Amino acid sequence: MKIVITGGAGFIGSHITDRMQAEGHELLVVDDLSSGFRENIPASVPLVEDSFASDNALQQISVFQPDVVIHAAAQISVRKSMEDPAFDAEVNVKSILKMLNVLQSQQSIRPHLVFISTGGAMYGDTDQVPTAESAPILPESLYGLHKRFGELYFDFYYRVSGLPYTVLRLGNVYGPRQNPHGEAGVVAIFSEKLLRGEPCTIFGDGLQTRDFVYVGDVVEAVALTTAAAASGNAKIGTYNVGTGEEVTVKHLFELMKETAGSSSELVFAPGRPGEQKRSAIDASAIASAINWNPRESLPSGIKLTIEWFGERGKN
Ligand SMILES: NC(=O)c1ccc[n+]([C@@H]2O[C@H](COP(=O)([O-])OP(=O)(O)OC[C@H]3O[C@@H](n4cnc5c(N)ncnc54)[C@H](O)[C@@H]3O)[C@@H](O)[C@H]2O)c1
């Protein structure tokens, strides 16, 4: 198949790129490298280094004639979405609208669209934990709200123009290659600090919970979705991709500290706007739809991640 991966040079996108290349698909990555890296993906994979909504990128996507477009490019910082809502909306709303409008106008292509959305920031604070897709959408951040707007555009263009789509709402993804220098990705941030013996900061009381899902499991969900599209059995709709388990950030720190054999201390700082208290998502719908289940346990995923950061630190 011919597959476009936007954001394919980022953390999650590059793992998707690796998997799709290993499966023998013909790829086109579109990434402006605002938070991704060329080195994240094999040199043999063609990269359009531009915004996915640029005329240049959209023209190259049209010429490529993809069977599947995996849209993983995004502004991913919750904090930035609160500080600069217009920028978040530019990338996570307006640019998606532009991309979909161009794709639906190309009558010669009808790719299956896979939108990488968020489960962690979608539902907001709720007592329904783990939270199913049918729960009210009450995001605490503009990042979550704008991701919802994106989902609605995918649904709109399916209903009105027949562009098939699957939305995958991910939990808190962690694993090798996550960028520890943004403020998203607590596992990446802690990994680097623990290995250096530096203090780790928790914003809030540490009792906030998250659903930590290993990147390899997320890639499996994307690969199963893509395979279903190839065989004409694509599932249209919206699916949570998470473990369903609530883990406190404090417990995460303790597990990681022990795994790394680190002497780092824990420091507490005031909580930040846009952060919800509890988050875990119910993935039983995707288990029924395409037989996806998370395989990596938290201790083993954490071990793999810390080992990767340890190796990287030596280079
Ligand atoms: N990391 C998580 O825990 C998590 C959880 C839920 C959803 N997601 C979603 O997964 C996707 C990937 O996130 P990630 O964690 O890998 O972050 P990331 O920052 O590593 O990846 C995003 C990629 O998109 C690229 N990009 C950003 N704006 C672009 C634009 N306008 N045009 C082209 N490329 C652009 C960046 O350069 C980067 O390579 C995002 O859509 C994010 O919202 C991530």
The ligand as an SDF file (V2000), in Angstrom:
LIG
                    3D

 44 48  0  0  0  0  0  0  0  0999 V2000
    2.6640   11.3750   23.3200 N   0  0  0  0  0  0  0  0  0  0  0  0
    1.4710   11.1250   23.8260 C   0  0  0  0  0  0  0  0  0  0  0  0
    1.3240   10.7170   24.9840 O   0  0  0  0  0  0  0  0  0  0  0  0
    0.2250   11.3170   22.9860 C   0  0  0  0  0  0  0  0  0  0  0  0
   -1.0030   10.9940   23.5560 C   0  0  0  0  0  0  0  0  0  0  0  0
   -2.1510   11.1430   22.8000 C   0  0  0  0  0  0  0  0  0  0  0  0
   -2.0620   11.5910   21.5060 C   0  0  0  0  0  0  0  0  0  0  0  0
   -0.8660   11.9230   20.9770 N   0  0  0  0  0  0  0  0  0  0  0  0
   -0.8200   12.3950   19.5960 C   0  0  0  0  0  0  0  0  0  0  0  0
    0.1260   11.6130   18.8850 O   0  0  0  0  0  0  0  0  0  0  0  0
    0.6660   12.3790   17.8100 C   0  0  0  0  0  0  0  0  0  0  0  0
    2.1860   12.3100   17.8500 C   0  0  0  0  0  0  0  0  0  0  0  0
    2.6340   12.9040   19.0610 O   0  0  0  0  0  0  0  0  0  0  0  0
    4.0950   12.6400   19.6390 P   0  0  0  0  0  0  0  0  0  0  0  0
    3.9620   12.4090   21.0800 O   0  0  0  0  0  0  0  0  0  0  0  0
    4.7880   11.6530   18.7910 O   0  0  0  0  0  0  0  0  0  0  0  0
    4.7460   14.0720   19.4860 O   0  0  0  0  0  0  0  0  0  0  0  0
    5.9110   14.6210   18.5560 P   0  0  0  0  0  0  0  0  0  0  0  0
    6.0140   16.0830   18.8370 O   0  0  0  0  0  0  0  0  0  0  0  0
    7.1440   13.8060   18.7060 O   0  0  0  0  0  0  0  0  0  0  0  0
    5.3300   14.3700   17.1050 O   0  0  0  0  0  0  0  0  0  0  0  0
    4.6230   15.3410   16.3680 C   0  0  0  0  0  0  0  0  0  0  0  0
    5.2880   15.4440   15.0150 C   0  0  0  0  0  0  0  0  0  0  0  0
    4.5220   16.3180   14.1990 O   0  0  0  0  0  0  0  0  0  0  0  0
    5.3950   17.2400   13.5570 C   0  0  0  0  0  0  0  0  0  0  0  0
    4.5950   18.4320   13.2840 N   0  0  0  0  0  0  0  0  0  0  0  0
    4.0970   19.3180   14.1730 C   0  0  0  0  0  0  0  0  0  0  0  0
    3.3910   20.2660   13.5280 N   0  0  0  0  0  0  0  0  0  0  0  0
    3.4500   19.9600   12.1960 C   0  0  0  0  0  0  0  0  0  0  0  0
    2.9070   20.5500   11.0360 C   0  0  0  0  0  0  0  0  0  0  0  0
    2.1350   21.6400   11.0750 N   0  0  0  0  0  0  0  0  0  0  0  0
    3.1730   19.9600    9.8380 N   0  0  0  0  0  0  0  0  0  0  0  0
    3.9360   18.8530    9.7610 C   0  0  0  0  0  0  0  0  0  0  0  0
    4.4740   18.2480   10.8340 N   0  0  0  0  0  0  0  0  0  0  0  0
    4.2090   18.7980   12.0470 C   0  0  0  0  0  0  0  0  0  0  0  0
    6.5350   17.4420   14.5180 C   0  0  0  0  0  0  0  0  0  0  0  0
    7.7200   17.9020   13.9000 O   0  0  0  0  0  0  0  0  0  0  0  0
    6.6930   16.0290   15.0800 C   0  0  0  0  0  0  0  0  0  0  0  0
    7.5620   15.2550   14.2910 O   0  0  0  0  0  0  0  0  0  0  0  0
    0.0980   13.7840   17.9890 C   0  0  0  0  0  0  0  0  0  0  0  0
   -1.0160   13.9230   17.1430 O   0  0  0  0  0  0  0  0  0  0  0  0
   -0.3490   13.8270   19.4370 C   0  0  0  0  0  0  0  0  0  0  0  0
   -1.3820   14.7390   19.6290 O   0  0  0  0  0  0  0  0  0  0  0  0
    0.2930   11.7990   21.6910 C   0  0  0  0  0  0  0  0  0  0  0  0
  1  2  1  0
  2  3  2  0
  2  4  1  0
  4  5  1  0
  4 44  2  0
  5  6  2  0
  6  7  1  0
  7  8  2  0
  8  9  1  0
  8 44  1  0
  9 10  1  0
  9 42  1  0
 10 11  1  0
 11 12  1  0
 11 40  1  0
 12 13  1  0
 13 14  1  0
 14 15  2  0
 14 16  1  0
 14 17  1  0
 17 18  1  0
 18 19  2  0
 18 20  1  0
 18 21  1  0
 21 22  1  0
 22 23  1  0
 23 24  1  0
 23 38  1  0
 24 25  1  0
 25 26  1  0
 25 36  1  0
 26 27  1  0
 26 35  1  0
 27 28  2  0
 28 29  1  0
 29 30  1  0
 29 35  2  0
 30 31  1  0
 30 32  2  0
 32 33  1  0
 33 34  2  0
 34 35  1  0
 36 37  1  0
 36 38  1  0
 38 39  1  0
 40 41  1  0
 40 42  1  0
 42 43  1  0
M  CHG  2   8   1  16  -1
M  END
$$$$
